[in-house]
Amino acid sequence: MGADPLRVACIGMGWWSDVLADAIQRSGKLEIRTCYTRSEEKRKNFAAKYRCRPAESYEALLADPEIEAIINTTPNDVHLATTRAAAAAGKHVFLDKPIANSIADGRAITEACRTAGVVLALGYQRRRESHFRYVKQQIEAGLFGKLVNAEANISRDRLGKVDLSSWRYQAAGMPGGVMLQIGIHYIDVLAYLIGPIHAVSAQSVQLVLPGDNPDVASLILEHENGALSTLNASYASASEYYLMNVYGKDMTAFYDLHNGLRLLKRGESRPVAMPCESNDTLVEELEEFAAAARGQRQHEVGGKEATRSLAVVRAGIVSAHEGRSVEVAEILNGDGKM
C-alpha cells in the first residue's frame, strides 16, 4: 500500500468530529474523502471546511470502494448500528470513547468487527500523554516498587456551555453523566498505569449544571493487584484541571496540568521536576489506527479493553445508586444492559 494516506469518511458531525478532523489534517497519514450526518446543513459545512464530499446517505458512503475506514463520532447509542454497518461493508472503524452505553452493545461492536476482520480502534488519547507514558515506563522498569495508591482528578468548567438538547447532557444519551463523559478517560489511565480495576465504590451528585445528569462524581477503585485509587470527575469546577498522582513503595509521581510531572524517590524529601515534551496524542492515535488498518501494527485500545472501561463506569453508576461496592465482574457477567 506504500505511504498513501488512509482514505477515511467522517460520520457524526459535532464538535469532536472537527477536533479529530483537525488532527487528521495535522497528520497527513489519513485523508478525509467524504462525510455524513443526518443534518444536510452540518454535513455541507463540514465538507466545505475539510474539503471533502458530503455523502447523500450513510449507505452510499459505505458503498464507496474508495473509503477504507470510518471515523465515528456519532452519539453513544448509535455506535452499534453505525459500526456494525461499517464492519459489514469491510471498513475499519475508529470509534470515539466510550465504546457504547451498554456492555451488550460494546460486546456486539467488538464481535462485529472481529467477525468482519476489520480494525476497531477506540479513542482513548489521554493515556498517550508523554508524562503518563514516562510514568508507565518507570513502573515497568520496577522503579516504583509495589504500587499502593493513586489519585486522579479530571475537571472541566461547563457552566453556561451546556446544550440540554444534546445527547451528551442527557441521562439517556450519557448515563452516569460526567463519570461516563470525561471520568472514563482517567479510568482508562488508572487501569493503564496501576492495572485492571476489580471493584468500584462511587457517589455522584448534580450541583451546578442544569438538566438531570450528575456533574460531580467521586470513585474509589480497587485494582486487581490490591492497590486503591480515587477518581474525582467534575463539570462544575471553576476551570479546567487534571491531576494524577501515583504512589509506589519506592517512588511517587505527581502530575498536574499546571506543574507538569515531578518524581519523589524513597528517602528523598523533595520531588524532582521531570520535563516531558507535550505530544499530539490525537495525531498519534489516528496514525496508529491508520497503520493498524494497513496491517502494520495493533491499535492499543480495542473493543475488549474499551468494554471493560465502560464496565467500570457502569459499576460506578450501580454503586452510586445502591450504596455498595460493585465488582466489575458483576457488570460484565450481568444481563449486558448495565
C-alpha positions as CSV (number, residue, x, y, z in Angstrom):
1,M,0.0,0.0,0.0
2,G,3.0,2.3,0.3
3,A,2.8,5.6,2.1
4,D,-0.6,6.6,0.6
5,P,-2.8,8.2,3.3
6,L,-5.6,6.1,4.7
7,R,-8.8,7.2,2.9
8,V,-11.4,7.9,5.6
9,A,-15.0,9.1,5.9
10,C,-16.2,11.0,8.9
11,I,-19.7,10.3,10.4
12,G,-21.5,12.3,13.1
13,M,-20.8,16.0,12.8
14,G,-20.4,17.6,16.2
15,W,-17.6,19.5,17.9
16,W,-15.5,16.3,18.4
17,S,-15.7,15.4,14.7
18,D,-13.9,18.7,13.9
19,V,-11.3,18.1,16.6
20,L,-10.4,14.7,15.0
21,A,-10.6,16.2,11.5
22,D,-8.1,18.9,12.5
23,A,-5.8,16.2,13.8
24,I,-6.1,14.3,10.6
25,Q,-5.1,17.4,8.7
26,R,-2.1,17.8,11.0
27,S,-1.0,14.2,10.3
28,G,-1.1,13.7,6.6
29,K,-1.3,9.9,7.1
30,L,-5.0,10.0,6.8
31,E,-7.2,11.8,4.3
32,I,-10.9,12.7,4.7
33,R,-12.7,11.9,1.4
34,T,-16.3,12.1,2.4
35,C,-18.6,12.7,5.4
36,Y,-22.2,12.0,6.5
37,T,-24.5,13.2,9.2
38,R,-28.3,13.4,9.2
39,S,-28.4,17.2,9.1
40,E,-27.7,18.3,5.5
41,E,-26.5,21.7,6.7
42,K,-24.0,20.2,9.1
43,R,-22.6,17.8,6.5
44,K,-22.3,20.5,3.9
45,N,-20.5,22.8,6.4
46,F,-18.1,20.0,7.4
47,A,-17.5,19.1,3.7
48,A,-16.6,22.7,2.9
49,K,-14.4,23.1,6.0
50,Y,-12.4,19.9,5.3
51,R,-12.6,19.9,1.5
52,C,-14.4,16.6,1.2
53,R,-17.6,15.4,-0.4
54,P,-20.8,15.3,1.6
55,A,-22.5,11.8,1.1
56,E,-26.2,11.6,0.4
57,S,-26.7,8.7,2.9
58,Y,-24.6,6.5,5.2
59,E,-25.4,3.6,2.9
60,A,-23.9,5.5,-0.1
61,L,-20.9,6.3,1.9
62,L,-20.3,2.7,2.9
63,A,-20.8,1.5,-0.7
64,D,-17.9,3.8,-1.8
65,P,-15.0,1.5,-2.6
66,E,-12.6,4.4,-2.2
67,I,-13.3,4.6,1.5
68,E,-11.1,2.3,3.7
69,A,-12.2,3.4,7.1
70,I,-14.7,5.3,9.2
71,I,-14.0,7.9,11.8
72,N,-17.1,7.5,14.0
73,T,-18.2,10.3,16.4
74,T,-21.9,9.6,16.4
75,P,-23.9,9.5,19.7
76,N,-23.1,6.6,22.0
77,D,-26.5,4.9,21.5
78,V,-25.9,4.5,17.7
79,H,-22.3,3.3,17.9
80,L,-23.5,-0.3,17.5
81,A,-25.7,0.3,14.4
82,T,-23.2,2.6,12.7
83,T,-20.2,0.4,13.4
84,R,-21.9,-2.9,12.6
85,A,-22.9,-1.5,9.2
86,A,-19.3,-0.2,8.6
87,A,-17.8,-3.6,9.5
88,A,-20.3,-5.4,7.2
89,A,-19.1,-3.1,4.4
90,G,-15.4,-4.1,5.2
91,K,-14.5,-0.6,6.6
92,H,-12.1,-0.3,9.5
93,V,-13.6,1.8,12.4
94,F,-12.0,4.5,14.6
95,L,-14.7,4.9,17.3
96,D,-14.6,7.7,19.9
97,K,-15.0,6.6,23.5
98,P,-17.0,5.3,25.2
99,I,-17.5,2.2,23.1
100,A,-21.2,2.3,23.9
101,N,-23.7,2.9,26.7
102,S,-24.2,-0.8,27.5
103,I,-22.0,-3.8,27.9
104,A,-24.2,-5.7,25.4
105,D,-23.6,-3.1,22.7
106,G,-19.8,-2.9,23.5
107,R,-19.5,-6.7,23.0
108,A,-21.6,-6.7,19.8
109,I,-19.5,-3.9,18.3
110,T,-16.3,-5.8,19.2
111,E,-17.7,-9.1,17.7
112,A,-19.0,-7.4,14.5
113,C,-15.5,-6.0,13.8
114,R,-13.7,-9.2,14.7
115,T,-16.0,-11.3,12.5
116,A,-15.6,-8.9,9.6
117,G,-11.9,-8.9,10.0
118,V,-11.7,-5.1,10.3
119,V,-9.8,-3.0,12.9
120,L,-11.7,-1.5,15.7
121,A,-9.8,1.3,17.5
122,L,-11.1,3.3,20.4
123,G,-10.3,7.0,21.0
124,Y,-8.6,7.0,24.4
125,Q,-5.9,9.6,23.8
126,R,-5.1,10.7,27.4
127,R,-3.1,7.6,28.2
128,R,-0.8,8.7,25.4
129,E,0.2,11.9,27.1
130,S,4.0,12.0,27.4
131,H,4.0,12.2,31.2
132,F,1.8,9.1,31.5
133,R,4.0,7.2,29.0
134,Y,7.1,8.2,31.1
135,V,5.4,7.0,34.4
136,K,4.4,3.7,32.8
137,Q,8.0,3.1,31.6
138,Q,9.3,3.7,35.2
139,I,6.6,1.4,36.6
140,E,7.6,-1.3,34.2
141,A,11.3,-0.8,34.9
142,G,10.4,-1.6,38.6
143,L,11.4,1.8,39.9
144,F,8.1,2.3,41.7
145,G,8.2,-1.0,43.5
146,K,4.8,-2.2,44.7
147,L,2.1,0.1,43.6
148,V,-0.1,1.1,46.5
149,N,-2.3,4.0,45.6
150,A,-3.2,6.7,43.0
151,E,-5.4,9.7,43.0
152,A,-6.8,11.4,39.9
153,N,-8.9,14.4,39.1
154,I,-10.4,15.3,35.8
155,S,-12.4,18.6,36.0
156,R,-13.8,21.0,33.5
157,D,-16.0,24.1,33.6
158,R,-19.2,23.5,31.7
159,L,-21.4,26.2,33.4
160,G,-23.1,28.2,30.6
161,K,-21.8,25.9,28.0
162,V,-24.4,23.1,28.2
163,D,-26.9,22.4,25.4
164,L,-29.6,20.4,27.1
165,S,-30.9,19.3,23.7
166,S,-27.6,17.5,23.1
167,W,-27.3,13.8,23.8
168,R,-24.1,14.5,25.7
169,Y,-26.0,16.1,28.6
170,Q,-28.9,13.7,28.9
171,A,-29.1,10.6,31.1
172,A,-30.4,8.5,28.2
173,G,-27.5,9.5,25.9
174,M,-24.8,9.7,28.5
175,P,-25.7,7.5,31.5
176,G,-23.7,8.4,34.6
177,G,-23.1,12.0,33.3
178,V,-19.7,13.3,34.0
179,M,-18.5,9.8,35.0
180,L,-19.0,8.4,31.5
181,Q,-18.3,11.6,29.6
182,I,-14.8,12.5,31.0
183,G,-14.2,10.3,34.0
184,I,-13.8,7.3,31.8
185,H,-10.6,8.9,30.3
186,Y,-8.9,8.7,33.7
187,I,-10.4,5.3,34.4
188,D,-8.5,4.2,31.3
189,V,-5.3,5.9,32.5
190,L,-5.6,4.4,36.0
191,A,-6.0,0.9,34.6
192,Y,-3.1,1.5,32.2
193,L,-0.8,2.6,35.0
194,I,-1.9,0.7,38.0
195,G,-3.6,-2.4,36.5
196,P,-7.1,-3.7,35.9
197,I,-9.9,-2.5,38.2
198,H,-11.7,-5.1,40.3
199,A,-14.3,-3.1,42.2
200,V,-15.9,0.3,42.4
201,S,-17.5,2.4,45.2
202,A,-18.9,5.6,43.9
203,Q,-21.1,8.6,44.6
204,S,-22.4,11.2,42.2
205,V,-24.4,14.4,42.5
206,Q,-25.7,17.2,40.5
207,L,-24.7,20.6,41.9
208,V,-24.2,23.3,39.3
209,L,-25.3,22.3,35.8
210,P,-28.9,22.3,34.6
211,G,-30.6,19.1,33.5
212,D,-30.9,15.7,35.1
213,N,-27.4,14.2,34.9
214,P,-24.6,14.1,37.6
215,D,-22.0,16.8,37.2
216,V,-19.7,15.7,40.0
217,A,-18.6,12.1,40.8
218,S,-16.1,10.5,43.2
219,L,-15.0,6.9,42.8
220,I,-12.8,4.6,44.9
221,L,-11.3,2.0,42.7
222,E,-9.9,-1.3,43.9
223,H,-7.3,-2.7,41.5
224,E,-6.7,-6.4,41.0
225,N,-3.2,-6.0,42.4
226,G,-4.7,-4.7,45.6
227,A,-3.8,-1.0,45.1
228,L,-6.5,1.5,45.7
229,S,-7.1,4.7,43.7
230,T,-9.5,7.6,43.8
231,L,-11.0,9.4,40.9
232,N,-12.9,12.7,41.0
233,A,-14.6,13.9,37.9
234,S,-16.4,17.3,37.7
235,Y,-18.1,19.5,35.2
236,A,-18.9,22.0,37.9
237,S,-15.4,23.4,38.8
238,A,-14.1,26.9,38.2
239,S,-11.8,26.0,35.5
240,E,-10.1,23.0,33.8
241,Y,-7.8,20.9,36.0
242,Y,-6.2,17.5,35.7
243,L,-4.3,15.6,38.4
244,M,-2.7,12.2,38.5
245,N,-0.6,11.1,41.5
246,V,0.8,7.6,41.5
247,Y,2.2,6.2,44.8
248,G,4.6,3.2,44.8
249,K,6.5,1.8,47.7
250,D,9.8,3.1,46.2
251,M,8.7,6.2,44.2
252,T,5.8,8.6,43.8
253,A,4.8,10.5,40.6
254,F,2.9,13.8,40.9
255,Y,1.3,15.2,37.8
256,D,-1.0,18.1,37.4
257,L,-2.0,20.3,34.4
258,H,-0.2,23.4,35.7
259,N,3.0,22.0,37.2
260,G,3.8,19.0,35.0
261,L,5.4,15.8,36.2
262,R,7.5,15.5,39.4
263,L,9.1,12.4,40.9
264,L,9.8,11.7,44.5
265,K,12.0,8.7,45.5
266,R,12.0,6.9,48.8
267,G,14.3,8.6,51.2
268,E,14.3,11.9,49.4
269,S,12.5,14.9,50.8
270,R,11.7,17.0,47.7
271,P,10.3,15.9,44.3
272,V,12.3,16.4,41.2
273,A,10.7,18.0,38.1
274,M,10.7,15.7,35.1
275,P,10.3,17.7,31.9
276,C,8.1,15.9,29.4
277,E,7.5,17.5,26.0
278,S,3.9,17.8,25.1
279,N,2.9,15.5,22.3
280,D,0.0,15.4,19.8
281,T,-2.0,12.5,21.3
282,L,-4.8,12.7,18.8
283,V,-2.4,12.5,15.8
284,E,-0.6,9.6,17.5
285,E,-3.8,7.5,18.0
286,L,-5.1,8.2,14.5
287,E,-1.8,7.3,12.9
288,E,-1.7,4.1,14.9
289,F,-5.2,3.4,13.6
290,A,-4.0,4.0,10.1
291,A,-1.1,1.7,10.5
292,A,-3.4,-1.0,12.0
293,A,-5.8,-0.6,9.1
294,R,-2.9,-1.3,6.8
295,G,-1.9,-4.4,8.8
296,Q,1.3,-2.9,10.1
297,R,0.6,-2.9,13.9
298,Q,-2.1,-3.3,16.5
299,H,-4.1,-0.5,17.9
300,E,-3.5,0.0,21.6
301,V,-7.2,0.1,22.8
302,G,-9.6,-2.2,21.1
303,G,-13.1,-3.3,21.9
304,K,-12.4,-5.7,24.8
305,E,-10.4,-3.0,26.8
306,A,-13.0,-0.3,26.0
307,T,-15.9,-2.5,27.1
308,R,-14.0,-3.1,30.4
309,S,-13.6,0.6,31.0
310,L,-17.3,1.0,30.3
311,A,-18.0,-1.7,32.8
312,V,-16.1,0.3,35.5
313,V,-18.3,3.3,34.8
314,R,-21.4,1.1,34.9
315,A,-20.3,-0.4,38.2
316,G,-19.9,3.2,39.5
317,I,-23.4,4.0,38.4
318,V,-24.8,1.0,40.2
319,S,-22.7,1.7,43.3
320,A,-23.8,5.3,43.5
321,H,-27.5,4.2,43.1
322,E,-27.4,1.3,45.6
323,G,-24.8,2.5,48.1
324,R,-22.5,-0.5,47.9
325,S,-19.2,-1.6,46.4
326,V,-19.7,-3.2,43.0
327,E,-17.4,-5.7,41.3
328,V,-16.6,-5.1,37.7
329,A,-17.2,-8.8,37.0
330,E,-20.8,-8.4,38.3
331,I,-21.4,-5.9,35.4
332,L,-19.5,-8.0,32.8
333,N,-21.4,-11.1,33.8
334,G,-24.8,-9.4,34.1
335,D,-27.5,-9.2,31.5
336,G,-25.5,-6.7,29.4
337,K,-27.9,-3.9,29.7
338,M,-25.9,-2.3,32.5
